[in-house]
Amino acid sequence: MKDWLRFIPSIHDLQQTDEYRALAEKFKVDRNKVHQRLTKLLDKVRADLLQGRWTGPSIQSKEFTDWIWIQLESILSHQFAPQLKRVINATGTVLHTNLGRAPLSEKAIEQIVAVARSYSNLEYNLQEGKRGSRHDLVEKSLLELTGGEAAMIVNNNAAAVYLVLRALAKDQEVIVSRGELVEIGGSFRVSSIMEESGAVLKEVGTTNKTHLSDYEQALNDETAMIMKVHTSNFKMIGFTKSVPAHEIVSFKENYPNVLVYEDLGSGVLFDFKQEGIGEEPTISSVLESGVDLVSFSGDKLLGGPQAGIILGRRDVIARLKKHPLARVLRVDKMTLAGLEGTLLQYTQGTKGIQNIPALRSVRMTKEEVRERSEAFMSALINCNVSLQIECMEDFSLVGGGTMPEVRLQTYVVSVKHPQIRPSTIEQKLRGRNIPIIVRVRDEEILLDLRTVQEREEQEIIEAFKEIIDKSFTHD
Ligand SMILES: *Cc1c(COP(=O)(O)O)cnc(C)c1O
């Protein structure tokens, strides 16, 4: 194989070709960057030849130069194209944690783009012409929407929990019901965050039952806080008892220094319960129950960017804002812009809420999904007769560790092909430039249009067309 080495075209010759120039043009990178990658690729070919490992096309053939350009293009597209990219979510799981949770509303996107492109009043008070606080910007709309006294935004809800515990309960006891010591998504465990924060966890009750008297007995001079954790991602049924926040609030009146804090997990501004979806308490109803603090995520059922929102008593929030960790956990201008854009939709009422994709998806009725699925199905049938397509009832999930008990009634489009296995179709959909993520069940691909935007439907149809055409022209 060593003899073949001298047939490898020289870098210099390759650089004179149209293919080389076209690649540099396509990826808009300097020639020397393309040169580097090409040198490395040829080095690899040489090494493979020397070690007798070469399995590519014959070096002297035209196929070999074609092979070089295909390889180089693939290397360049891997290195110079973004790796984090949009995907089409056809799973029906609305807040898919692996797929980036909540897609943002146009209003939120507009705000982010405007603030990203220019300078902004992030920390500048425009009325007084002097330094301002980034916290103040979004606080106003949050308070208006929830009735809270004060608010603060940090990176995510995990950061919010950590800050609250560290700033307000370090080296003191925090009482938590055993039934609420949850683990969310494998990476967030209340007990671990508590340990990191330096607060001392005092567990009360049993896994299935905690009574008010359990809290009462645990309370002592060392107690800084009673914490309630919303059991977002599981639901206990049967012989269970937990104590609602308002009962805890009323009994601890004799302990004015003990704070009651509820980690709400998702936290909703929109009352889904009223529409028969789940049992999430609204943020304002939790605040009304008299708790001192609540925290929740920005990118779960709120439908905004990743953020942790802390709301509650003004004096307590002021202590959090002054803590050194506040600087460590602070959010950037784009998060604040996206969050404010999202909140502005809520202040507009029903019409604005319908513009928040996550809320629209959760609230979409089964009939709406059916109508879209049927139209989609006809379009797909029109473009390829060999597919077996049907539409059937199924369920979608809310996801993101929220409303685990809720199964949203939906319709799915089932797609089968007599010769191509569903796992192969799934893989090809996933491997596309704009990947399409679907469900696979037994021998069929399932598409749940609940989470597919209308303008994405045509892209899915194109994808099926290409996959099936290619499978039969090349193989
Ligand atoms: C999701 C969740 C968290 C973590 O929130 P992130 O915003 O993902 O950091 C914390 N607590 C509860 C109860 C949750 O549901």
The ligand as an SDF file (V2000), in Angstrom:
LIG
                    3D

 15 15  0  0  0  0  0  0  0  0999 V2000
  -37.6810   22.0010   37.6030 C   0  0  0  0  0  0  0  0  0  0  0  0
  -37.5950   22.1890   39.0520 C   0  0  0  0  0  0  0  0  0  0  0  0
  -36.4560   22.7500   39.6300 C   0  0  0  0  0  0  0  0  0  0  0  0
  -35.2680   23.1500   38.8150 C   0  0  0  0  0  0  0  0  0  0  0  0
  -35.5730   24.2390   38.0010 O   0  0  0  0  0  0  0  0  0  0  0  0
  -34.5810   24.6820   36.8120 P   0  0  0  0  0  0  0  0  0  0  0  0
  -35.1810   25.9580   36.3200 O   0  0  0  0  0  0  0  0  0  0  0  0
  -34.5990   23.5800   35.8240 O   0  0  0  0  0  0  0  0  0  0  0  0
  -33.2480   24.8900   37.4250 O   0  0  0  0  0  0  0  0  0  0  0  0
  -36.4390   22.9200   40.9920 C   0  0  0  0  0  0  0  0  0  0  0  0
  -37.4830   22.5350   41.7510 N   0  0  0  0  0  0  0  0  0  0  0  0
  -38.6010   21.9840   41.2280 C   0  0  0  0  0  0  0  0  0  0  0  0
  -39.7070   21.5700   42.1330 C   0  0  0  0  0  0  0  0  0  0  0  0
  -38.6910   21.7960   39.8530 C   0  0  0  0  0  0  0  0  0  0  0  0
  -39.7850   21.2570   39.3210 O   0  0  0  0  0  0  0  0  0  0  0  0
  1  2  1  0
  2  3  1  0
  2 14  2  0
  3  4  1  0
  3 10  2  0
  4  5  1  0
  5  6  1  0
  6  7  2  0
  6  8  1  0
  6  9  1  0
 10 11  1  0
 11 12  2  0
 12 13  1  0
 12 14  1  0
 14 15  1  0
M  END
$$$$
